[in-house]
Amino acid sequence: MATNARLDRIETNLEKLTQVTGALAASITAHDDQIENLLHIAEIQQQRWEQLQREWQAYLTTIHPRQ
């Protein structure tokens, strides 16, 4: 194979790898963003659950006070 043809093939492959790497990086960033959003939602749900527990405990105390 001629040197120029070989260099062209290597250049083409390098360009393809560059494109794939860019797409992969974007995909990883999008995935990280999704995980971050899910963690934020989980934190909010945890806060709501804790608030609900406090409210129920307060309600139960009003209908059945401890003696």
N, C-alpha and C positions, 0 to 999 in steps of 0.2 A: 504494500500500500504506500502510495506516495506520501511524502511528509506533509504536503499541504492538505491533502485529503484527510490525513490522520488528525492534523491540527483542527481542521473544520469539524470533524466528528467530536473531538474533545471539547471544542468550544460550544457546540450544540448541546452536548450532554451537560456541560457546566451551566448553560442557560436554563436547561430543564430543571436541574437540581436547585438552582437559585429560585425558580418559580415555585417549586414544591416546598422549599424551605420557607418562603414567604407565606404561602398558604397555610402551612403547618403552624407557623408562629401566630397567624391571625386566628386559627382555630383554637390554639392553646389559650390565647388571650380571651376569646369569647367564652371558653369553658371556665376559666378562672373567674370571669365576671358572673357567670351563672352560679358558681359555687358561693361567691361573695354575697350575691342576692339571696340565695337560699339560707345562708348563715344569718343574714340580717332578719329574714322572715322567722327563722327559728328563735332568735332572740326575742322578737316581738311576741311570738306565741308563748314563750316561756314567761314573759312579764305578764301577759294576759292571764295565763293559767295561775300564776302566783296571786294575782289580784282576785281572781275568781275564788280561789281557796280562802283568802282572807274574808271576802264578802260572805261566803257560805259559813265560815266559822262564826262570824259576827251574827249572822241570822240564826244559826243554831243556838248560839248563846242566848239570844233574846227569847226563843221559844222554850228553852230548857236550861235555865241558868244553873251554874254549878253551885253546889251548896257546901 
